[in-house]
Amino acid sequence: MDGEEWNNIVYSTYRNPLKSDGDTIKIVWAKDVAYEYNINSRFNIYSCEWVYQRSITSLVGTTVIARQEIYPEEKEEVTMSGDTIMGEWFTVFPIVSAVYQGTKFYNGVKVAISPNNTGKRRMLEIHPDSPHISNAIIFQEAEEQTPKLPVFKYFDGAEFDSLFVSSTWTVNGIYDVDKNGNLSKNILTTIYGLGILTIDPAENGAVRFRHQPTDPNQTETVTDAAYTFQTANWLTFDKTVAPCPQTLKVLEITDKQMRCLGEVYDKAQSPNAIKGLYVFKRQLKE
């Protein structure tokens, strides 16, 4: 099944990503481009990871979610079969519009994306060898690797904000978790020097991170950032301060605490872990 057909400007970093189970999408440029028979010599293909950024409002007044690529991009190794380009997790089929004097003209490509079970969102970028043609960018979600720790309730944005913004949140527990939900020891008690991190949310999607080092002779550092809360309880910061991850899945938020899944904190000490559990203690703002 073809995905969306993107004409002229062939990509937008604000478009919805493909689902993790894969799809085939057609990318169409505004005009034909003459390529020799070896289409691979005219295409460079790169990839990298990506995360969600804060929400923004477009010129037409709709709210969209920006995406941030995690550089550096890496050039993909590909093989050729005729005019078909094959990578480890994608295949590019040219759409031939005409043949003139031995030269093939293309006005687009079909890109088949395999299911993504890597645990990380990925981006594919196709660079045509022409200064007059836009690059094509495809984002894809990752299959979520979730330990046996349930989401207690799914919130809409207003419900979440009513609890999150009215409070300050201090990190008081970090546990690496395996697929069966087994927890490590509290990393805050096993690793010296993490200090105390407090998150102070404000209106309009702003937060302030306050980090007090373990050494009492060092001063507190303050970092201002922005957050978004999306469908399926995804809480994302546009920048963050250790030990808080940039992207969290909220399992619960109550009048006492907030529990979230994030990245594994200490893979060396927890080789079987697939997520980290981050527990935040709630305090009412004065």
N, C-alpha and C positions, 0 to 999 in steps of 0.2 A: 504494500500500500504506500503510495506516495505521500510525502508530507506536504508542507506548504511550498508554494512556488514563489520564489523571491525574485522580483524583476528589478533590473537596473542596479540599485544598491542592494547587494545580495545578502547582507546580513545586518543584524541589529543586536547589540549586546544586551538589549532589554527583552528579547524574545524569550518565550518559554522554552526551557530545555527539553530535549527528548527524554522519554522515560527510560528507566534503567534496563527494561527488557528489550531494547533495540528497536530500530525502525529503518525504513528507507525514505530518504528525503530528496526532492528534486530541487536543484539550484539552477536558475536561469538568468543569464546575463542579458543586457538590453540589446546587444548586437552580436553577430557572429564573429568569431575569432579564428583566424587561420592558424592551424597547428600542422606540423609535419606528422608523419605517421607515428613517430614515437612520442605519444602524448606525455610520457613521463618526463621528457626533456623540457616540457613547458610548465610543469606543475612541481612546486615544492610543497610538502605537507609537513606540518608541525603540530605538536600537541603539548598540553600542560594541564595542570589541575586548576580548579577555580572554586571560589566561595561566593556566597551572597554578600552584597554590601547593604547599606541602609536604603530605605525606600526614598524615592524622589518623585517630584511632581513634574510631568511633562508640560510642553507648551499648550497642549490641548486640555490640560487640567486633570488628566488621569494619573493615578499613582502607580508607579512601576518599581520594580526591584532591580537595581543595578547589579552587575556581576563583576567580580574582580579576578583576573587571571593570576595564577601563582607562577611567576617566572622563575627561572628561564624556560622558554619554550625549547623543546627538544625536537630535532628533525626525525621524522619517522622513517624507518627502513622499510622499503617497499620492493615488491617484485612485479614483473609485467607478464601479462598473457594477452598478446595482441594489443589492443588499446585499453585494456582493463588494468587498473592499478590495485594491487592487493597489499594491505598492511596486516598487522597482527590482529586488529579488531575492527577493520573497516575495508570496504571495497568501493572503488570509484569507477563508475561506468560512464563513458562519454556519451553525450547525446549528439549524434551526427546530423547536421541540418543540410549539408550539401557536399558534393565532391567536385572540385574544379581542377583540372590539369594535374592530377596526382596529389593535390593538397586537400586535406580534410578541414571542413569548417565546423566549429562547434558553437552552439549557443547555450550550452549548459552541461551539467553532469548529474547523475544519480549517485547518491552516497548511501551505501548500506552500512549501518552501524550495528555491531554485535552487542549482545547483552553485557552490561557492565556490573560485574561482581567483584571489582577490585576494592570496594569500600571507599573509593575516592571519586568525586565528580571529575569528569574529564572534558576537555575542549579539543576539537579538531579544527585546524585552520589550513585552508587550501590557498596557496599563493600562485595565481596565474602569472606567467612570465610576460607581463605587459603593464606599462605605467598607466594605462587608461581603464583598467578593469579592477574592480574592488575585490579584495580577498573575501573568501567565503568562510564563515565561522559557525560551527555547530557545537552547542553545549549539550551535555548529557548528564543526567542524574546517575547516582550510584545505587546499587541495591543495598539497602540498609542492613547492616549487620547488628542485630539487636540481641543482647543477652536477655535471659528470662527475668526481666524487671519491667513490670507493666506500666503503661501510662495510666494514671488514676483518672484523669479527666482531660478532655480536649477543650481548650478555651478559644473564644474569639478574641480579637485584639483589644476590645474595650474591657472585657472581663479580666484579661491578663494585666492590662495597664492599671486597673483599679487596685490590684494587689501590689504589683511591682513598683509603681511610682510612689505609692504612699509609704514606702519603707526604705530602709537601708539594709544591705545584705552583706554579711561577712562570711568568707569562706571558712568553714570549720570542719570540713571532712573531705578528703580525696581518697578514693578507693579504685584500684584497677579491678575490672570485672571480666570473668570468663563467660563463655556462651551459656553456661548453666546458671549464671547469676551469682556465682561464688565471689566473695569480695576479698581483696587483699587487706593487710593491716592499713590503718589510717596513715596515709603518706605524710600528713602534716606532723605526725609524731615520730616518723622514721627517718625523715630527711631534715637535717638541721639547716636553718638559714632561709626558709621560705618566707618568713615574716607574716604579717597580717594584712590581708587584702579586703577592703570594703568597697562595695559598689553603691553609689548614691544616684539613683535615677531621678530625672527631672521631667518636666512636661516637654512635649514636642520631640520625643524620641532621643533626648540627650541623656548621657550618664557621665558620672565622674568617678574614676577609679582612685582610691586612696590606698597607698601601700606603705606600711610602716615596717622598716627592716627589723630583723631580729636584734641587731646591734643597737642598743639604746643611744649610742653616740651618733648614729646616722639619722638624718632628717626624713620626714615623710615626703613621698613624692606624689604628685597629683597629675592625673592624665584625663583630659576631656575626650569623650568619644560619642558615638551615636549608636543606637540599637534599632533593630526591627524585630517584630514578632509576626511569624507567618503561619499559614495553615499547617496543621500537624504538629503544632507546638515547637516550631523552630525559633530559637532566640539567637540572633546574630549581631555581633558588634563589628563596627567598621575598623576598630583597632582595640587592642586589649592589653592587659598587664598580667604577667605570670603571677600565680598559677592558674588563672582563669582562661579557658580556651576561647577562641573567637566564635565558634559555633557550638550551641548547646541544644539538646532536645529536652524540653521540660517534662519530667515525669509527674511532678506535682508542685503546686505552690499553695501554701496555706498561711494562716496567721502566725505560724511558728517557723516554718522553714520552706526552702525551695530545693528540690532534688532534680538533678539534670544528668543526662548522659552526654559525654564529650569524648575527645580523643584520649587514648591510653596515655597516662602520665609517665610511667616508668616501664617501658617495654623490656628493658634489660632485666629488671627484677620480676617482671610479670610476663613471661614469654607466651603464656596461653591467653592473655587478656585480649579482648576485642573492643572494649570501651573503658572509659573512666567514669566513675560516678562522682559527681561534684555536689556537695551539700552546702547550702548557704543558710546561715541563721538569720532570722528576720528581726529587725528592731523598728519600732515606729519612729518616724521623724518627730523631732521636738518642735 
